Amino acid sequence: QQQQQQQQSAQAANGQCGAYDFPLPSNVSTPVAEKVSPNTTLMAAAASKELPLELNSALYTLDKLQFEATTAITKLLSFVTPNWRQREKLEPVLMDVKLTAVRLRTALHDLSEFGEGALGNATRSEDRNLALKLRPHVRALRDADKLVHDTTETLDAQGWAVEQLLRSEEKYKTISKPPDSLDQLIACAQTLTEDVRQTISFIHGNASLLFKRSLSDSATEDAAVESAKGASSTQQDQPNRGSSEWVEDYDYVSFESKDAAAKKNSALREAIPANLKKNFDTVIKAAETTVMAASNVPTTVAANNSVKKQELTVKDKKLVCYYAVQISTHMGNLQQAIDSFLETVEKNQPPKFFIAYGKFVVVSAHNLVTIGDIVHRNVSKPELKEKILRCTDALSEALKTCVQKSKKAAAQFPSVTAVQEMVDSVVDISHLAADLKVAMLQAVQLSL
């Protein structure tokens, strides 16, 4: 068996897949389609700061963003206890602190983007004072967004090394030492709760002025409720739907009640390592600039553009352009996580490593499900609505499958079959996420 493992390692070093049949990380990247112009789509989307959501959908989206932000803040602050930066307390939870910091960075960025979009709406409002009152709240979120980003980047550069993060509180009190990046991150999180609350409260209170009410709102909400009921009943029919901590990371976007997100699996949590290798630090770095790309865009779309361009309403055009930028950023994060996951399996790492990398894949992918959910609820073009919903549902189901296959691979390790099934489920996530991105890019092309 040791000889087989050595042979597999040698094959991996030579660029071969060994016992597991999966593409190397370099092959997972989505090629750029000739029909799509990334620069054009990004510029078109960034040109407008308006948030093209109708009233009910805007409030629904805002509630989800608030839930994710406050959940990340609460979880991060839960690590802060007396002497929490001593080795015996910090080392066992360090990986969880990393993942929570990533979750906070993503949630805060998305909420800041929503705030800027709402501010863009306010500048177009008849009430000229609305933008003046909202601007300080949005600026506070943006400042916090930058601080969280900068501190986590510094921690990434330091490798989240335990030795550098250890602190003796008694020594710290006697020695005048400036706060490090982790201190700044925690201090920012402590003030964020109030900033988030004030911003959410203001937008909620002035929602009728910031977002237009449509006659189709009630129909849209009814359809959303029916969709939620259908998905929920389907999931309840499954006796073991993966009620683990992994589900908590994406359950709130999968058409279920937020209460379901509270379920945890302590056994899986214990399997996550206390301290990962430095290679993991490259995973948690968010993609600052990602290329808008798509693969295999059907030529029939280009051929029919002259007809279909007229089918998109002004609201639909603004909607798809706005969220195309966000889906590109989150797709970059997901691709980075998948690349590192495949590299870990290729090197025959034990469960505690591939479980941690797999969890980050799920955390990254659920942001794409969120975007797909929002777009399909708000877009009016029936064909586009159906296509986005189909892609979103498929990706959401793939996340659940990935959780189940990963737990099975960990329990049956070193079973080659179980590990291969887990790898296949992650590759499926990559393909389905690309499908969702392609659908969005095709919609952007129709809006130009």
Secondary structure, 3 states (H helix, E strand, C coil): CHHHHHHHHHHHHCCCCCCCCCCCHHHCCCCCCCCCCHHHHHHHHHCCCCCCCCHHHHHHHHHHHHHHHHHHHHHHHHCCCCCCCCHHHHHHHHHHHHHHHHHHHHHHHHHHHHHHHHHHHHHCCCCHHHHHHHHHHHHHHHHHHHHHHHHHHHHHHCCCCHHHHCCCHHHHHHCCCCCCHHHHHHHHHHHHHHHHHHHHHHHHHCHHHHCCCCCCHHHHHHHHHHHHHHHHHHHHCCCCCCCCHHHHHHHHHCCCCHHHHHCCCHHHHHHCCCCCCCHHHHHCCCCCCCCCCCCCCCHHHHHCHHHHHHHCCHHHHHHHHHHHHHHHHHHHHHHHHHHHHHHHHHCCCCHHHHHHHHHHHHHHHHHHHHHHHHHHHHCCCHHHHHHHHHHHHHHHHHHHHHHHHHHHHHHHCCCHHHHHHHHHHHHHHHHHHHHHHHHHHHHHHHHC
